[in-house]
Amino acid sequence: MTGTSRAQTTRASARPLRRRIQSRVFKVINVPMRAILGLPFATPLGGRLMLAFLIGRKTGKVYKQPLSYIRDGDTLLTPGGGKWKLNLVKDVPVRIRLRGKDIEAEAEVIGDVPEVSRLLSLMVAANPQAAAFIGIRRGADGAFDRAGIENAVSYGFRIVRWHIEGTATRSAS
């Protein structure tokens, strides 16, 4: 195997089938989403989706990543389940197209399990459809399964809190 260790290959193949299928589906769906979300005016999809313009950490190429979001005060929250979040650099603003307008925001990547759990609950309360995409089991009380969150975080799942330029300062975390 060139460039990939056996541990990486085993970990990737251990990824649940549902997640591998979801990843492939999103690769197809994201093509038209990039075009729609990139329009210079608000569209119905813009109420829950935004477009982040990320600079590749290795290539320097600009990638357009459609992301779901919810507002939380002066910030936006997005689930960070893909490799795209590896291109986020602390204190480096990212251009985001939000409801047809370009804004700048700084990303805070959150991997603390209790905070991820709290923020996931906020996100699902604001957008119940998000639970289907997140894929972490919930108990009868609606709370996310802690072991499920721990497992997701161990595989790289994070929440990204976007601090919009010109708004309140970031919380220390």
KEZA-26804 format. One record per residue: residue in one letter; x, y, z of N, C-alpha, C in turn. Coordinates in steps of 0.05 Angstrom, whole numbers, plus 5000, padded with zeros to 4 digits. Each point is the difference from the previous one (the first is absolute). Example, Ala and Ser with C-alpha at 12.3 -4.5 7.8 and 13.67 -1.06 7.14 Angstrom:
A526448865156498250245000501850245000;S499350214986501650245001498550225014;
REM end
This chain:
M501749765000498350245000501850255000;T499550174982501650244998498550235013;G501350145018498950245012497849965021;T499149765003497849955019500949775018;S499950055026500849785018497749805003;R500649765009498049805004497950095021;A500950145021498250115020498050194988;Q500950184982498250194987498049854982;T500949804986498349854982497949855017;T500949875021498149855017497950195012;R500950245010498250195012498050104979;A500950054975498250094979497949794993;S500949754998498249794993498149935023;A500850075025498349955023497850215002;R500250214984498050215000497349874991;P497950065014497449874993499250054971;L498849794989499150014972498250244995;R498250065019498250234997501650264996;R502250035014501650244998501550014973;R500949774991501449994974498150074977;I497549905002498050064979499350295002;Q499650105024499350295003502150184988;S502549925004502350164989499850014969;R499549774988499849994971497650164989;V497749985015497650154992500650305001;F501350095022500650295002501950094978;K501849844991501850084979498450074975;V497949854995498350054976498250255005;I498750005023498150225007501550275002;N502450005010501550255004500550154974;V500149864978500650144974497850214994;P497449934999498150214995499750195024;M500449905024499850185024502050234998;R502549944991502050214997499050224981;A498849924979499050194980497750175012;I498149875013497750145011500850185023;L501749905019500850165023502050224992;G501249974977501950204990498750244987;L497449994996498650224987500150255018;P500150244987500350255015497450115012;F498049825004497550085013499049775017;A498350065019499049795018498249804985;T500349755007498249794989498749865023;P497949854995498749855022502049815015;L502049894986501949825013501850155019;G500350264996501950165016499150045029;G497549925007499150025027501449805019;R501049784988501349795016502749924989;L500750104977502549924987501650254993;M502649975003501850224992502349884984;L501650174987502349914984502550115012;A501849835008502650095011502149984978;F501750204997502150004981502649945016;L500949764998502349905016502549984983;I502250085011502649984986501349745008;G500649834981501349745005502650045014;R500449855022502450035016502549904985;K499749824981502249894985500250134973;T497750054987500050094972499850304997;G498850135020499550294997497650064982;K498849794990497650034983497650075017;V498250164988497550075014497949794994;Y498949895022497949814999497450125010;K497849944987497450105009498549775013;Q499550035026498849795016497250085009;P497949874990497350065011499849885029;L498950165018499849925028497350085011;S498949825016497550075014500950175024;Y498150175009500750175023497550075015;I500450085025497950135015501250245013;R498450205006500950245014499949955030;D502150095014500049995029501150275009;G498150185004500850285007501550124977;D502450105005501750134980501749804985;T499649745004501749804987498249814983;L501449854983498749794985501349745009;L498449785001501049745007499649814976;T502149854994499849804979501249745010;P498849774992501349745007502449974982;G502249915012502549974985500749714997;G498749864982500449714998501949934978;G500950184984501849924977502850115004;K501649944980502850095000500350304995;W497950134990500150284994501050175023;K499349915025500650165023503150015006;L501549824987502949995004501250254987;N498650134982501050244986499550265017;L498849975022499550245017502450065017;V500850265000502350095014499150205021;K500949965025499350185022500750294992;D498250185006500450294996500250084971;V499449824981500050074972497150004990;P499050234992497250024992499449844974;V497649904999499149844977497750164987;R500050014974497850134986497749804998;I497650105007497649845000497950154984;R498649854983497750114987497549925016;L498850195012497749955018497650164989;R498049864991497650124989500650204978;G501949934983500750164977502050225005;K500950035024502050215006502649875011;D502250124992502649905009500750145027;I500749845019500950105026502649855008;E501350105020502449865010499449915028;A501049765006499649895027502549845008;E500549995025502249845011498849745011;A501349784995499049745008501349925027;E498349905018500949885025499149714998;V501949824999499449724998499849885028;I497749875005499449915027499949695000;G501749885017500149715002499649905028;D499450185019499549925028497349865001;V499949755009497649844998497650135014;P500250105025497650125011499050254984;E501950164990499250234984498849924973;V501249794988498849904975497249915005;S499649855022497349915007498050235003;R500950205015498350235005499350144974;L502050054983499550144975498449834980;L500449745000498349834983497150025008;S499550015026497250035010498850264990;L501650225002499150264990499349994970;M501849874985499749994971497549844992;V499549785014497749834993497450145009;A500150155022497750155009499250214979;A502050124988499550214979499449884973;N501049764994499649874975499849705004;P497649905006499749715006501049814978;Q500050094975501049834978503049945003;A501450175014502949965004500649745013;A498349915018500549745014500449774981;A498650004978500249784980502849994988;F501150244995502750014987502249965020;I499650075025502149975020500449715007;G497849855002500249715003500949905027;I499850155020500749915027497449945014;R499849765012497549925013499350185023;R497350015004499050165023498349825017;G500050065026498449855019497150084999;A498449875017497150065001499550295009;D501950115015499850275009500850214978;G501049904978500950174978502950085001;A501349935022502950075004501749814982;F502150114990501849844983501549805018;D500449764989501549795014502950095003;R500950015025502750105006502149824986;A499749745001501949824987500150054970;G497650054989499950074971501550254993;I499750205017501550254996503049965003;E500749855021502949945004501249864976;N498549814990500949854976500350184976;A497950174995500150194978502450195002;V500450105024502350185005502649864995;S500249755009502549844995500649964971;Y497850004983500449984971500250274986;G500150225016500550264988497650194999;F497749915009497750184999500450235019;R499350244991500250245016497650184994;I499750195017498150224994501750244994;V499350154979501450244994498250245007;R501150175017498650255008501350224984;W498450134983500950214983499550275014;H502150155004499850275012500050204977;I497750124996499850194977501550255007;E501650094980501650245004498350235008;G500950165019498550245007497949955022;T499849755010498149945021501649965026;A498649925020501249965027502549824998;T501850035019502449855000499549715008;R501949834993499749715005500149945029;S498649785007500349905028502549855002;A501249995023502449845004499349715003;S501049834982499449725002502249844987;
REM end
